[in-house]
Amino acid sequence: MQQNHFDLLKLPVRYHIDQQALEQNYRKLQAEVHPDRFATASPQERLQSMQISTQVNEAYHTLKNPSARARYMLLLAGIDTLEESNTAMPADFLMQQMEWREAADDAKMSGDIDALDKLLNEMRGLIKQLENTISSNLDDNPDYEMAALTIRKLSFIEKISTDIEHMIDKLEN
Amino acid sequence: MALLQIAEPGMSAAPHQHKLAVGIDLGTTNSLVATVRSGMSTVLHDEHGHALLPSVVRYLEDGTVAVGHAAQAKQSEDPKNTIVSAKRFMGRGLKDIPDITHIPYRFVDTPGMVQIDTRAGIKSPVEISAEILKSLKARAEKALGGELIGAVITVPAYFDDAQRQATKDAARLAGINVLRLLNEPTAAAVAYGLDNASEGIYVIYDLGGGTFDISILRLSKGVFEVLATNGDSALGGDDFDHRLFCWILEQSKLPPLNQEDTRLLLTKAREAKEWLSENVEAQITVVLSTKALVNVKVTATQFAEMTQHLVNKTLNPTRKALRDGGLAIDEIKGVVLVGGATRMPHVRHAVADFFQQEPLTNLDPDKVVALGAAIQANVLAGNRSEDDLLLLDVIPLSLGLETMGGLVEKVIPRNSTLPVARAQDFTTFKDGQTAMSIHVVQGERELVSDCRSLARFELRGIPPMAASAARIRVTFQVDADGLLSVTAREQTSGVESHIVVKPSYGLSEDEITEMLKSSFNSAEADKKARALREAIVEAERLIEAMSAAIQQDGEKLLNDIEKQALIDEIDALKSLCVGNDTDAIHNATEVLNKNSEFFAARRMDASVSKALSGQNLQSLEF
């Protein structure tokens, strides 16, 4: 069984998705295919249930996460976001990024968890903004190249967020 | 008014046969077994009316084994052969065990898992745990009057692959069919959630004898979705006992104690701790084997102060779980306390302070895990027809691979919903490289040396190519029990290597076979009888599963020829089962399993379509 994530969860291929339908369809599917439904079944059925249930989890979590969903849509459209290789970014974006990194490092050095939390919230706000941009790049006025650039920006911000989370983790221990 | 009963098309209206399945809480300090009877989850008692079986195993001089209260009563007298808290050593090496100097056992530093030298020989923690499980199984079969079809066994959510595998191995040694390994906090949530018909986000704070777990779940219409889990697999009530024990030593200015006295005083410390949950002070009076008298008074306040750092240690994992779940404290609808150690008032206060609400305690924290496991066992056994309970659990620790420079490349991040699979591509480092060694680790740290090593294996036969030209795809699959299997495949040539991870810390198949043999009489005839019995049990399980599948979906999904072919194979296997040809039974079981693959696939596809097809009876309005 090879279906794309949208088909599997019976949703139209759009960035803007019906969250409630996503949740409902996910739960309905898992209620039928989850290994717990096949605990006393034959080994073949247990194996296949695990594989399909795995696929349903993958589909759900990809579509639930906005940036993963955007990447996946581009993948379906045959566009490579080149996040590993294409790191060319507008100069002002790079400057801005360096400032955030410095602020994070300073807060880390002085052990200021509150400052890190504040910075983390700022990053989360930016992620929301970028997601709105992606939404218009993908659904309203489709421009896949622009969407790919926005996703690359999003990757940068997500990376900083993860690093800040790690810093907070370390300070708290 | 009598209602007409209508059976589902294709299903017989035969009376529902209740299958015997139990939930087992295999605890560090105490273990329990529960089952669902007449729709109610109930803990099963032993003949003396005890629900809790102390997780204590004693190897006696006459070669017999005592488990539970009888063993516990002798632990001061015979500390070297009376093993308590064996769960702490499951899937662990000697170097992993803290405070080893205070433990009276003769440890054997075997590669993989630590073992203990007793008068009955060298015992693995898996064998010791199997004794506890055997005792619970016997209790259940006596109480229920029949053979169990299987059990759900609970494990701390924070158990890694090695510890989970060890638990499953112990069940196998005890002759128990494991329907599922279930995380303890999730089990507690099931018992609690179903009892209270709760909806919303709940935190399960589980401080047991030897482990601490925190789980955050979203409960909604019978679906229990774990959002995040965290914990400390080496922190529990035992540490509070130990702290108090050290304090008593300091207060009484005692020289280092011998092992019997250590055990005796630790027991007194535990009793004082329990007393202090309800009283303001405790008097500890005991005469040691050296005739020295210990007589100390400890107040509840003193006890709270000396152990506050242990309580605080639980809050870091709690914060991490909240952050992983992307949740704030005010989104938490309720906090459930699990584990005997949560009876301590200063633990309750700390939890209440942290979450800014009084924790819920209306179910017995000692029993709630077993009660939840029993509910899940009942569902898995197929005793509930209405699909109103679904557990979606997560993997507690990230899985990764070693890359250049001893660094970890994460492949599956912690808190991914199970079952989960993820593939990662790697390439060769040198021209003409034909083999690649793959090292699987589990943990959150960046360096391989800081994570737990699960397995190493080699992928050979890669066609010689220029460096970086080969594409090796390594796929991790984690099943619903949280157990990992790994496949590696060279993409251009299709060379494949598959392993089910038996962690470096686990037991090999040979070791288990050996233990299975030695747990019975080692006479050749007995071994054969046992092998035959195992083959028949496996065959019967498949026959039952296949017959049920054909009865349910045979009309819809099979043509007459296919159906007849499967029925013939089932009949052939049935007739083999009355004979005694172990190999023939094995082979026929495998063939039937293989030949039913297409049917399994059709049934899965049908399940997928059924899940999202528009109308069903429940949605019709009358």
Interface residues (C-beta under 8 A of the other chain):
Chain A: M1 L8 K10 N25 R27 K28 L29 Q30 A31 E32 V33 H34 P35 D36 R37 A39 T40 A41 S42 P43 Q44 E45 L47 Q48 S49 M50 Q51 I52 S53 T54 N57 E58 Y60 H61 E165 I168 D169 E172 N173
Chain B: K19 I149 G150 L179 R180 V223 N316 R319 K320 R323 Q376 V379 L380 A381 G382 D387 L390 L391 L392 S416 T417 L418 P419 V420 A421 Q477 D479 A480 R541 L542 E544 A545 M546 A549 N593 K594 S596 E597 F599 A600 A601 R603 M604 D605 S607 V608 K610 A611 L612
